[in-house]
Amino acid sequence: MEHELDFGLLGPLVVRRASVVLDPGRRKQRLLLIRLLLADGRAVAPETLCQELWSPEPGRAPGGATASLHAHVSKVRAVLEPPHLRGRGTFGVLVTEPAGYALRVPPGSRDTVRFERAAARARRLLGQGRTGHVVQEAEGALNMWRGAALADAAHHLFAAQEAARLAELRQSVREVRTTALLLEGRALEAVEAARELTVEHPLRETGWALLLRALYTAGRHPEALQRYADLRRLLADELGLDPGPQLRALHDGILRHDLPPLRPAEVMKGPGPVSAPGADTGDSGNPNGSAMSGALEKEKRTALAGSVDPSGASGGPIEDGGGSEPPPLARPAQLPRDLPVFAGRTAEGARLCAMSGASGPAGTPVVVIGGAPGIGKTTFVVHHAHRIASSFPDGQLFVNLCGFHAHAPAVEPGDALHGFLTALGVPAPHIPEDTTARSTLFRTLLAQRRILLVLDNARDEQQVRPLLPSGNGCLTLITSRNQLSGLIAADGARPLSLALPSQAEAHETLARRLGAERLADEPTAAADIVRLCGRLPLALAVVAARAELDPDFPLQAVADDLRHASGGLEAFTGSDTTTDVRAVFSWSYHSLNEPAASVFRLLALHPGPDITTLAAASLTGLPLPQTRRLLAELTRACLVEQPLPGRFALHDLLRDYATELGHAQDTTDTRRHATLRVLDHYMFTAHAANRLLKQDTLPGLDLGSPSAGVVPEDLTTVEQADRWLTAEHRVLSGLLHTAVGQGLDHRITGLAWALKEYLSRQEFWPEAITALTPALDVARRRGDRLEEGRCLRNLAGLHGYLGHQDQALDHMRRATTHFEELGAIGEQARTQHGMGVVLHQFGRLQEALVHAERALALARAAGDDVWTAECLNGLAWLHSNLGRPEEGLVYCQEALFLFQALNAPWREAICWDSLGYTLHLLGRYKEAITSYQRALEEFEELGDHRNLVGSLMRLGDTRLAMGDPDAARADWIRALTYAEQQALSRSAQEVRDRLADLDAEGDPTAVAPERATAGGTGSASGG
C-alpha cells in the first residue's frame, strides 16, 4: 500500500494517501519525516537524528532526546502505516533496521524526484530542438513548487544543502524555459521570464544574458544596452568584477546588431554536452556541393520543365520531344524607383550594409526595418536596395504586402508567392495551388541564386515566413510597423529600427527638395519648419511639396501656416492617402484592438515627454498588468516608442492624431475623468516624494483622496523620491499647465506647491516662481487670504535668491499684512523669519536681526516648537555674521536641543551646519569639523544635495583655516562633483570660485559665505 503515499517537499511538507491529505503532525514529526525522506531509503542512525533534530538544550540529557525520538517515530508511523499493519505491530513504510530508521517508499512518491525527472526531460527536449515541448515540460516542473523547498526544515543544517541544490535546479529549469521561449519566437514572454530571473538572482549572469537577448529580440535595443550598463555597475559594486566573456560578447553583438547565436547547451545545466540534432551531415566537403544540393538543382530544373502537378502531387517529367535543357530563370528587377532627393540615414545605411553582408543562423540574412508611421521605412529600404542591387546578379523581387493600408486588404502569402514565381519565369499552369507547395518551390528555385527580396509593409510573422528564401546568397529586407519579434527570435532576423532623423538630416531633406540657397536665405524659417514637422520625414515631404509648387512663396509664410495649425494635422494633408499624415497614421491605428486604441487616445491627455507604466494605469483606470500588455501592443505597432525602460512616449504628430481621435470617439466625461486620474497620480506621488525628503516646507494642504483607479507610485526611500522627482518634473510642469487650462483649482494648488519644492531645491528659482504663481491666482480667485499669504511669502523667498530685492520685500510685507489681519500668529512668525532671511541676503544684517527676534517671540507665543527652534537657528546665524559668535553659539545649542527632542532630522542637520560655522568663527576648528560631518551625514541620507554642497564648502573653509589646503581642496572638489551631478549651477559656481582663489593662493573665505541653508530651502518663505 505504500505506493499510494505521496510526499510534497517543494514547499511546506504535504503528505497524501490516494489523493487524501494526511496530517503529518507537529514540527518535530515533520522534521523527522523530511530527514528520512532525504536519506532516499537509506537507514539513519538514532544518534544522527537526535543531533540533527534537537539542538543542545540546558538540562536535557542525550537520553531525553532519544526517548523523544522514539515517541515521534511512533506518531509518524501512525500516519504512514496502513491500519491493518499497525494493528499487528508490523511496519512496511517506516522500518527499523540494524543501522537505524529508514523509509521504504518509491522515489517517485516524492515531488522532488518528479521535478528532477521533468527537469531532465526539458533539458533533453531542448537539446533535440523541440522547443514547444520544452516550454510545456518546464512549466509543468515549475508548477510543482509551492514555496521554498524543504520549507519546514529551513533552519536545519541537514536540509540546507539539498534545499540550495533544488533551488539551483529550479533556476536552471526557468533558464531552460526562457531559452525555449526565445527559440519559439515568444519574445515578450521571454522578456518577462528573464526579468524574473535577474530579480531573484541579480548576480547570476545566465539570467542577464537571456534578458539582454530577449530585449534585443523584442526590438528593445536601447533597453538591452541600459540593462547591461546596470549589470556592469552591480557587479562592480557588489563583487568588484566585470561581466564575463559571454555577456561581453552579447553586449558587443547588440551594439553591432549581430548577436552571437543562442546555443541551448550553454544555458542548460544538465550533465554532459548536448549535441545539436543533425550535426553530422555526412558532407565530406565536396567542392561541387553535397548530395542535397544536387537534389535541389534537379528539383529546380524539373519545376521549370513543367513537372509540377498543379494539385501539388508529384509526377514524371513532361516529355518535350527534344530532351532539351529547361529554360533558365528569368532575372526580375522589381524595385520601385529610388527617391532622387533622398537624404540622411547614413548611420542606418551603414548598419544595414553590415547586416546585409553576413548570414544569419538560418543561412540567409533577413533584416526587419521597423519604425513609426511616416518615419520613411519604405523610402529608406528602396534607396538602400538600389545601392546594393549590383551585388545580387540574379535579380530583385519586391512586393507591397499591404499589411497596413487604408483600402487594400493585406496580401496573402500565397498570392505574393504566385507573383514571385511568375517573375522568376515559372509558367502559370505549373505554379502549385497551395501556399506550402508554392513556398517549397520558391525556396528551391532560390537555393543556389543571389536575389534581393524586399517585403514591404508586412503585417505579421505569418504573412512573411512563407516568403523567406533558404539559399545562402539571398538577402531579404522587410519593412513593418510591427516589430516582428518572432522573426528575430525564431528565424534569425536582425532588427533595424528607424528613429527620427537628426536636426541636420531633416534640414538636408528640405535642402534637397527646396534647394540649399532657399533655405540659406531664410535659416530661421527653415529651422521652424523642421521643428513644427517634428522631424517626421513624411510631414517634411508634404510641407516641402507645397513649398515647391510656389518657389516664390517665402518659407516664413510656410512656417507661419504650420504654427497657426499647431495642435492639428490639417497642415500635413497630402494629395493622396500615401502622403496624407492622418491617413498613414490611421492604418496603424485601425489595426489595434479596442482596448489598445482607447489607451492610445487617452495617452494624448498626458503632456509628455514620456509616461511610466504605473502612471498610464492611473490615466486609463486599468489594472497594471493589462496596461502593461496594451502598452506593449502599442509599442509593437510603433505608435508608441519606449525611449527608456518602462517609459513610453508619443511623437508630437501622433499625439495630435490621438487628440483628434479622443475628441471624436471619447465622451467629455471619459476625457475629464482620465485627466483627473493622471493629475492625481502625479500630485499625490509628488507630495509623498517631498515628505520623504524631510523638507517640511509645504503648507498643510488638504489633498483629499485620489480619484478611483489611481495608483500613486510606491516611493519608500529618499533615493526613490529624488529619482522620481528628477525624472518627472517636466511632466509635473505640463500637468500644472493642463490643470490651469481646465480651471482645476484643487489640482493647481497641489501640483504648484509640489513642483515649487523640487525646483527650489534644484536652484531653478525662475521656474519655481512660474510654478507657484498659479496657486497664488487660485487663492486670490477663491478669496483664501491665508493661502494667498503663504504663496506671497514663498514667492518672496524665491525672489530673494534671485537678487530681486524690491519684489522680495514687497511680497513679504504684503504677506505680513494678510497674516496680521487674520491674527495667524504662527504664520506671522514664519513671515518675520523669512523677512530676516531676505534682508540677510541683501546684507542688511541689523534689520534682519530685528525681524528674527520678532519671529522668535511670535513662535514662542504660538507654542510652535519647530519654528521656535528654526528662529533660534536663524538668530545664531545672524549673530555669528554680525561678529558675535559667542551669542550665536548659545542660540544654536538651544535650537539643536529642540530639534533633537522634536525628531526633526532635516532641520537638525541644518542646525549642525550652523553650529559648525559658529565654531569655525570661534576658532574651535576640530569641533566645527565634527559638526559639519554630522550635518553631511544627515544631508546625504536625506538626499538634500544643495545643503550637502553648502556644508562641504564650509567644511573646506574650516580645513583651510587650519592650514590644510589639500584637505580643503578635496572637500571642494567633492562639493563641485555633487553640484554638477545635480545641476546646481549657482552652488557649483561658488565652489569653482573657492577653488580658483585657492589656486591663486588667496583666501576664499575672506567674505562671509552666503549660506544656501539660511533656514533651509524655502525657509526664507517659511513654508
N, C-alpha and C positions, 0 to 999 in steps of 0.2 A: 504493500500500500504506500510505501514511501515515495513512489514515483509521483503520487498526486501532490506532494508538497512542493511549494514554490516560494522562493525567498527573494525579496526585493532589497538590495543593498545600495542601489543608486539613489539615495535619499534616506529619509528615516526608515528604519527596519520595518518591513512588511512581510508577514507570513500568511500564506494561503494554503488551504487544502481543498482541492476540487473547486477552485474559484471562490471559496468562502474564506473571508479574512479571519485569522485567529489572533488572539491577544497574546503576544509573547511574554507578557509580564512586565515587571518593573525594570528599572535601569540596569541593575546588575545581571538580571536574566538576559536582557538584550545584549549586553556586552559579552556575556559568556557565549551566547549563540553566534554572535558576529565573529568572535575569536575562533570558534571551532569551524565555522564556515570558511574562514580564511585559511585554515590548515588544509583544505582541499582533500578531506578524507583521512589525513594522517592523524595519529594519536598525539595529544598534547598532555604533557605530564601535569599532575595536580599542582606541583610546586611552581611550574611556569605560569599556570593560570592564576594562582594566588598572587604571585609577584606582579603580573601584568594587570590584574583587575582590581587589586587592593593596594593603594599606596600606603606606606607605613604610617600608622597612627599611634599616638601615645597610649600606652596601656594595653594595646592589642597584641597578644601573643600569636606567633605563627599558627598555633593550633586553632585559634579562633577563626582565622581566615579559612583554614581547611574545613572546619565544620560548616561555615557559611557556604563554602563552595559545594559541599555535598548537598546542602539544602537547596541551593539554586539549580543544581543538576536535576534533582528530583522534580522541581517545578517546571523546568524546561521539558523534561520527559513527559510530564502530564499534558503538555501542549502538543508535542510532536508525535508521541507514540499512539498507534491505533488503540482504541479501548479494549479490543479483545486480547491484545498482547499485555497491556498494562495489568489486567486482572490476574494474569499468570506470572507476573514478575519477569516477563521476557521482554527484551528490548531489541528492536531491529533498526532504530534510527540513531539514537544517542547511545552508543555502546561503550562498555568498559573493556579495555584491553590491558595487557601487562604494562604497556608503556604509558597508559593514561586514558583519557576520554577521546572519542572520535565520533564524527557524524557520518553516517552511511546514507548519503543522498547522491543522486546522479549530478554530474557537473552542470548539466543543462537546466537543473532546477533553480540555479542562481541567475538573476538578471545580469550580473556582471559578466558571466560566461557568455550568455546570449548576446550581450552587447559586443564583446570582443569578437565573436564569430561574425556578427553583422559588419563590424568594422573591417574585418579581414576580407569579407565578400566585397565591400565597397571599394577597397583598395585594388582588389583583383579585377573588378569590373572597370575601374579607371584605367588600369594597365592595358585592358583589352579595348579601350576606346568606347565602351558602352555607357556614355555619359548620362543618358536619361535614366538608366537603371541605377547608376551611381547615386544620383540625387535621391531617388526613392529609397534605396537601401540605407544611405547615410541618414536620411531624415527618420527612418524607422528606428535606427540605432539611437539617435539623439533623443527621440521621443520617449525612450525608456527611462530617461533621467527625470527624477522628481525633486532634485535638490543636490546638495553636496554628497558625494559618495561616502558611505560609512558615517553618516551624519551623527548617529548616536555615539560613536566612538571617536569623535573629532579630536578630543584632547588626550587620547591614549597613544602611546608610542607604538604599540603593536599594530595600529591601523594607519599610522601616518604615512608610511612608505607606500602602502597599497593604495591609499586614497590619492596620493600625489601621482602615482602611476596611472590610475584610472582617469584622473583629471587631465593628465597629459595626453592620454589616448583619446579622450573626448575632444580636446582641442585639435588633435590630428584629424579626427573624423570631420570636424567642422571645416578644417582647411581643405580636406578632400572634397567635401560638398561644395565649397566655394569655387574650387578649381573646376568641378564639373559644371557648375552654373556658368562659369566663364566660357567653357568649351561649348556649352549648349547655346551660347548667344544671349543668355538671360542676364544682361549686363547690370540692369538696375537692381535685380535681386542680389547679384554678386556684390555690388557696392554695399548694400545694407549688411550682408553676411560678413564681408571683410571688415566693415567698420566695427561690428560687434567683436570680431577677433582682436582688433587693435585696442579697443576699450578695455577688454578683460585682461589682455596680455600686452601692455604697451611697450614692453622691451623685447618682444618676440618678432623677429624680422620676417618670418614667413607670412604672418598676417598682414604686415605692412606691404610686402611685395604684392600680395593679392589685391590689397586695396588700391595701390597705385595703378596696377594693371586694369582693375575694374573701372576706376575713374577714367582712365585714358580711353578704355574701350567704350565707355558710356559717353564719350565726347567731352568729358570734363577735364581737359588737358591742363588748364591753369590750376584747378583744384588739386590735381595729382602732384604738380610741382610744389604747391604750397604744403601739401601733406608731407612730402619728402623733406622740405625745409623744417617742418615741425619735428619730424622724427630725428633729424640730424641734431637739432638743439636738444631734444630729450636725451638722446644717447650721450651727448657731450656733457650735459648737466648731471645725469644720473650715474654714468659709468666712465666718463672721460674717454669715450670711444667714438669712432666714425662708423657710419653704416658699412656693412660688409660688402664684398665684391659683387655679389648677386644684386643687391639693391643699387649699388652704384651703376652697374651695367644697365639696370632697368631705368634708372633716372636718366642716364645718357641716351637710352633709346627713346624716352619720352621727349627729351629735348630735340632729338633728331627725327622724331616721328618714325622711328624704326625700332620697334620693340623686339628684344630677343624672344625667340619662340617660347611658348609656355610648355614646359616639359613636366608632365604629371609626376614622373619619377622623382623630381626634385622636391615635390610637395609632399608626396606620400611618406608616411613614417613607418610603413611596414617593413619587414625584414627582406633584405636582398633587393637587387635591382629589378626593375620592371622593363621588359623588352617591349618595344613598340611592335604591334602586330604587323606582320608583313615586312619586317626589316630586311629579311633575306630575300631579295628579288630574284636571285638566280642570274642576274645580268653580269656577265663576265667582262663587261667593259667593251663590247663590240663597238668600234667607232661608227659603224653604219647603223647603229640603233639596235634595240632589243627586239625580241620576237613580237612583243606587244606593239612596238612602233610599226613593224611591218604589217601587222594585222590591221592597225588603224589606217595605214595608207591604202591597204586593199579595200577596206570598207568605204573610204572616200571615193576611190576610183569606181567601185561598184555603184555607189549612190549616183555619181554623175553619169554613169552609163544607163541609169534608169532602172536599177534593180530593186528599188524600194517599193513595196506594195503600198498603195495609199492607205490601206487599212492598218498598216503597221506590221503585217505579217511578212516574214522573210520569204523570199522566193529565189529562183535561179536567175542567172543573168539573162537579160533580154537579148536575143540574137540580133545583131545588126547586119549580118550577112557578110561583113567585110573583116571582122576581127580587128577593127581599128582601135587605137587608144581613145579613152574618154576625153572629151574636151577639157581644157584647163579651166580652173576657177576664174571667174571674172574679177577685175580689180575695181571694187567700188570706191567712190570718192564722194561721200555723202555729207561732209562737213558743211554747215551753213557758212555764209560769208562772214569773214572776220570784220570786226568793227574798225574802220580806219583811224578813228580818233581815240582808240583805247589808250589809257594812261594809267600809270602806277602799278600796284600789286607786284613790285619787284621781289620783295621778300617771299611772298606767297608763291610766285612763279619759281623761285629758286628751290623752295621746299618741294613743290610739285615735281620739278625736274629730278630732285634727289630721290623722291619716292618712285618715280617712273622708271628709274634705272635699275631697280633691284626687285627680284621676285619675292613674293610673299610665301607663307607656308604652303599654300596650295600650288605653287609653282609659277603663277602668273600674277603680275601686280594688279591690284584693284585699289583705287583711291576714291573715297567718298568726300565730295566737296559740299560742305554744309554752310548754312548761314541764314540770316533773317530774310524775309521777303524784301525784294528790291535791293539787295546787297550786291547784286551783279554776278551771281554764280555762273549762269549760262554764258554771259559775255566773257568772263574770265576763262572758262574752260574751252570755249571755242577758240579764243585767241591763243591760248597755250597749245591746243591741239594743232593749230596751223603751224606753230613754230616747230613742233616735233614730228610733223606728218612724214617728213622725208626719212625718218628712222623706221618707218613701217611700210616697206615696199609693196606689201600685198593689199594695201588699201585702208580706207577708213569707213566705219559704219557709224551712223548717227540715228537716234530716234528720240523724239519728244514723247515721253511716256504719259504726259498729261496727268501726272499724279495730283497736281493742284491746278485746276483750270476752271474758269467761270462757267463754261458751257460744255466743252468736250469731255466725254467720260474718260476715265483712266484707260490706257491701252492695256489690253490683256497680254500676258507674256507670249501666248501662242500667236497672236496677231503680229507682235513685234518680231518673233522668230520667222514667221512667214515672209515678212518684208526683208529680213536679213538674208534668208536662204535664196529668195528671188534675186537680191542684189548680187549674191555670190554665183549666180548662174544656174541654180538648180531648177529644172523645168517644173512648172506648176503641177502637172499631174503626178510628179514624183515627190512632192512635199507631203510628209505624213499628216494625218488628220489631227492626232492628239498632241498636246503640248510636250509631253515627256519624250515622245519619239522625235519631235522636231528639235528639242533641246539636245538629244543624243546626237542627231545628225549634225547639228550646228557645231557641237564640240569636236566631232570627228573631223569635219572639214577644216577647222581652225587649228587642229592639233600640231601641225608642223609649219604653220604660217605666222607671219608677223603682221598683225592687223590691229589698228587702233579703234577701240569702241568708245563712243560717247553715249551714255544713257542719261538723258536729260530729264529733270523734273520727275524723279522717281517718287512713288507713293510710299512703298514699304519694302521690306526684305523679300517678301513672297513674290512681288512683281519683278524683282531684279534677278533672283537666283537662277532661274532657268536660262537667263541670257548671258551668264558668265562663261567665258571660254576656259578650256583647261590647258591649252598649249603654253609653253614657256615663252613664246615670242610675242604674245599679245599684251596689250595694256588696256584696261577698262577704266574710264573716268565716269563717275556717277555724280550727278547733282541732285540734291533733295533738300526740302525744307525740314524733313525729319532727319534725325541723327543716324538712323540705320545702324544702331549699335550691334544688332545681331550679326550683320555682315562683318563688322570689325572683330567680334568675338569668335564667330564660328567659321568665317570664310577668309580670315586673314587680311581683310581690307584695312586700309590705313586712312584715318580721318584727316581732313584739312578743313578747318573752319575759317571762313572769311569774316573778319571783323570789319568795322567801318574803316574806310581809308583814312590816312592821316590828313592833317590840315594841308600839308604840302601836296599830297596826292590829289586831294579834292580840288585844290587850286589848279593843278596841272590839267585835270579833267576839263575844267572850264576853259583853260587857255587853249587846249587842243580844239575845242568846239568853237570858241568865240574869237580866238586869236590872242596872242600874248600882248600885243600892243593895246588892244581894247581894255584888257584888264589892268595894264600898267597905267593907263590914263585915269582909271578910277579904282585905285587899290582898296580904298575903304569900302566902296560899294561891293567889290568882288569878295572881300572878306565877309561882309554881311550876308551875301547870298550863300556862301558856303555854310555859314553858321545857321542861317534860317532854314536851310535844307537839311540840317542835321548831318551833313556829310554823306547822306544816303545817295548812292550812285544813281538810282532811278529818279529821285527827286531832282538831282542836279541835271540829269539828262532832259527832263521835262522842262525845267526852267530855262536851260540853255537853248533848247529848241525854240522856245518863244522869243528869246533874245536874238537868235539867229535870223528869224523871219523879218526882223526890222533892225538892220545893223546900225541905223542912226538913232535908235532908241537908247537913251542913257541908261547905264546899269544902275544908277542911283534910283531911277524910277522903278526898275525891276525889284530892287531891294525894298523900296517903299511899299510896293504891292504885296510882297511877301510879309512884310512887317505888319501891315494892316490886316492881313489874313491870318496872323499868328493865332494858334489855337484851333485851326481847322485845316482841312485838306483841299479846299477849293482851289488853292493856288497850284496844286500839283495834279490837276486833272489833265490827262493826255487825250490824244485824238482817238485812241482805241484802247481796248481793255489791257493790252500788254504794256502800255505806257501810262496807264492811269493808276496812281499810287493807291487810291482807295480800293480799286478793283483787285490789284495784285495782293493787297493785304487780305481782302475778303476770301481769296481762295484758301489761304491757310486757316482763317477763322472758321469757315464753314466745314472744315474737316474735323473740328473739335466736337466732343460730346457736350451736352448742355451744361453739366456742372463745370467743366473746364472753361467753356465760353463765358459762363457767369463770372467766374473768378477773373478772367481776362478783363471783362468790363469793369469790375469793381476795382481792379488794380489801378485804374486811371484816377481813382479818387485819392490815391496816395501820392504825395507831392514828389517822391523820389529824393535823392537819386536812386536808392535801392531800398528793398524791404526784406526783413527776415521772415523765415517760415512762420514763426510764432506770431509776428505782427500780422502776417497775411491771414492766419487763422482768426485773429481777432477782427480784422477787417471784414472777412467773409462770414464770420459767425459759425464756421465749420469746425469739426474736430481736427486736431492737429494731424493725425495720420492721413485723413482724407485730403487735407490741404497740401500735405507734402506730396501725395500722389498726383494731385491736379497741377501743382507747380512743375512737377517732373514732366507731365504731359505737355504743358505749355513750353517748357524748355526744349523738349524733343521736337516740337513743331516750330521751334526758332521764333516764336512770338515773344518769348521772354528769354533774356540771357542771364547767366549766373557769373557776374564779374568776379565775385569772391565766394568761397564756400559758404553755403547757407544764405546768401544774399542774392536777390533777384531784381532785375531792372528791366524797364521798358525803354525802347528808343523813343525820342520825343514825338516822332510822327506816328508811331504805333500807339503812343499814349493819346494823341489827338484822335486816332481812329477808334480806340477803345472808349474815349469820351463820347464821341458821336453815337456809338452803339449803345452806350449806357443811357443816354438821353432818349434814344429811340425805343429801347426794349425794356428798360427797368423803370419801375414807378418812382415817383419822387420820394415816397416813404422808404423804398428799398435803398435808394442812394443816401438818404438822410441818416437812416439807422446805421448803415455801413460807415458813414463819415463819423458819427458819434462814437462808434465802437473803436475805430482806429485812433481817434483823438484820445479816448480814454486809455487805450493801451499805452500810448506814449506818455500821457500825463501822469498816470499812476506809476509807471515804471520809473520815470524821471524823478518823481518825488521820493520813491524808495531809494533810488541811487543817491540822491542828495542826503537822505537820512543816514545812509551807510557811511558817507564821507564825514559824518560827525560835525559838520559845519552848520551849527544851529542858527542860521540867519534867516530862514524862511519864516514869514509870519504864520500865525496859527490859522492856516487856510482849512476850511471845511470842504474837502473834495467830494464827500458823499461816497457812493459805491459805484464801481464800474458798471457799465451797461451789460445787459445779459449777453453772454457769448464772448466776453472779453477775458483774455488770459494774459495778464501782465507778465513780463519777464521775471523769472525767479532769480533775483540777484541776492547772493548771500555773503559776498566778500567785498572788501574795498576795491580789490583789483577788478572784479567783475563790474562794479559800479563805474569805476573810472573808464574801463574799456568800453562799456556800453555808451556812456555819455560822449566819449570821443568819437565813436562810430556814428552816433545818431544825432549829433547836434544840428547838422544841416537838415535832417528830416524834421526835427523839432521846429526849426525856423519856418520850414514850409508849412507845417501843420498849424503853426500860430497864424500864418498868413491866411490859411483856409478858415480858421475859426473867426478871424477878424472879418473876412469877406462874407461869412454867413451869419455874423452877429451872435455868435455863441458865447455869451459873456462869461459863463462859468468856466468853460474851457480856455477862453482867452486868459483869464486871470491865472488859472493853474499852470498853463504852459508858459506864460510870460515869466512867472517867478522861477519856475524850474530852469528855464533857458538862461535867464539872467544869472543864476548862480554859477552855472558852468562857464559862461562867457566871462564873467568877472574873475573866476579862478584862473582862467587862461590868459588874463590881461587883454581880452578883446573888449575893451571898455566902450568904444563907439557902438559895437554890435549889441552890447548889453543894454545900452540906453535905448536903442531901437527896439529891443525885445520887451523892455519893461514899459515903454510908453503906452502901448495898447491897454495894459492893466490900469494905468492912470486914467485913460479915457473912459474905461468901463466904470471905474469908481466915481468919476465926475458925472457920468450919464445916470448912474443909479443914486447919486446923492450920498454916497457912502464916504463920509469925511474921514473916518478912521482909516479906511483903506487908501484914500487919497493921500493922507499924511504919510503913511508908510511908503507909498510909491515915491512921494517927493523926497523923503529922507534918503531912500536908496539911490535915487537919481542924483541927489546932491553928492553922495559919496563917489559915484562914478565920474561925475564932472570934476570932482576934486582930483582924482587920479589923472585925469586928462589935462589938469592945469587950468581949467575953466573957473577961475575964482569967483567971478560975478554970478554965474549960473549956480555954482555950488552953494554959495552963501545965500542967494535968493531962495533957492529951493528949501534950504534948511530953515530959514526964517519962516517961510510960509507953512512948513510942516509944524514948526513950533507953535505958531498961531492956532492951527487946527487943534492940536492936542491940548493946548491951554483952554480953548473954548469948550472942548469936550470933557475937561477935567481928567484926562487919561494920564495919571502920574507916571506910570511905568513907561509909557510911550514918550513922555516928556524927558525922562531920564535918558532914554536911548538917543533921543534927538540932541540933547545937550552934549552927550558924549560924542555923537557924530560931529557936532559943530566944533568941538575941541580938536577932533582928528583933522577936519578940513582946515582949520586955522593953523594947526601944526604943519600941514603940508605946504602952506604958503609962508612959513617962517614967523608967524605971529604967535609966538610961544606964550607970552604973558596973557594975551586974550584967551588963548586956548586953555590955559590953566584955570581961568575964571569959570569957563563953561564946564570944564572937567570936574571942578569942585562942586558946582551946582548939580551936575549929573549924579555925583555920589550921594549928595543929600537927598535928591529925589528918589534914587534907587532904594536907599535905606527907608525912606518914608513909605515907599510902595511895598516894602518887605520882599523885594526881589533879590534873592541871594546871588543868583547868576550875574545879574547886572551890577550888583554891588561889587562883586569881585572883578567884573570887567572894568568898572570905573576905577577901582583901586589900581588895577594894572595900567590903565591909561595914565593915571596920576604918577605912577612910578616912572613911566617912560618920559613924561614931560619934565618932572623934577630932575631926572638924570640928564636930560638935554639942556636944562637950564643951569647946569653946573652944580646941582645939589644931589649927587648920587646917594649920600647918606640917607636923606629923606626918601629918595626913590627906593632904596633897599627896604625900608620899613613898609612902605605901601606894597611892594612886590611880594614880600614874605606873607603879608596878611592875605593878599589875593590868592597866592599859591595854596595857603592853608584852606581857604574856602573852596577853591576848585577841586582840591583833593577830596574834601568832605562831600562835595556835590557829585563826585564821579563824572566829571566833565573832561575827558582826556584831551580833546582838541584844544579847548581853552586852557587847560593845564599846560599843554605843550607851548602855547603862545607865552604863557607866564614864565615857563622855564627859559624861553628865549629872552624875555625882558630881564630876568634875573641875571642871565649870562652877560647881557650888555651892561647892566648896572655894576656887576662885579668887575667887569673889564675896566670901567671908568674909575673904580676904586683901587685898581692895580692888583686885584686878587685874581690873577690870571688862571691859576690852576683850578680854582673853584668855578671861574667863568667857563672854562673848557668843559668841566663836568656838567654844568647846567646846559650848555649848548648841546652836548651829546645826549642828554635826556630829552631835549626838545626834538633833536633829529630822529631819535628812535620812534617817538610818537608820530611825527610828521610822515615818516616813511611808512609806518604801519597804517596810517590813516589815508595814505595816498595824497597828501597835501603837498604837491610838488612846488608850488610857489613859495610857501613858507619854508619848505625844506631848503630851497635855494637861498632864501634870505638868511637862515640860520648858518648855513655853510659859509656864506660871505662873512658874517660877523665872527664865526669861529676862526676863519683865516685872519681876520683883523687882529684877533687876540694872539694868535701864534706869531704874527709879525711883530706885535708889540713885545713879545717875549724874546725877540731876536732870532726867530726861526723862520726865515723867508721860504725855505724849501717846503716846510710843512704848510705854510700859508698858501704857497702856490698849489700844492696838492689839493687842499680844500677848495680853492677857487676853480681849479680845473674840474673837479668833481661837480661843483655847482654849475659850471658852464655846460657840462655834459647833460645834467638834468634839465637845465633851462632850454637847451637846444632840442633835446628829445621831446620836450613838451611844448615847443614853440612859444616859450615865454620871452618874447623879444625884448621887452624893457628890462627884465631881470638879467637876461643874457648880456645886454649892453653894459649894465652896471658891473658885471663880473669882468667883462673884457676891459673896462676902464681900470679896474683894480690891477689886472694882470699887466696892462700897459704901463701903469705907474710903477709897478714893481720892476718891470724890465728897465724902466728909466731910472731906477734906484731912487724913486721918490717915495713919498708916504701916502699911500692910497686911503688912509684913514684920517687924514687931517681934518676933513669936514664930517660932522656927524651924519651918519647914513640915513637916507630916507628909508624908513622901515616898511617893508611890504606888510608886516604884521602889526601895524599900529592899531591893535584891536582886531586884527584878522581881516580876511577877505569879507568885504561887506560890512565891517564893523563901523566904518565911517557912517554907514547908513543905519546900523543898529538893527537890521532885520525888518 
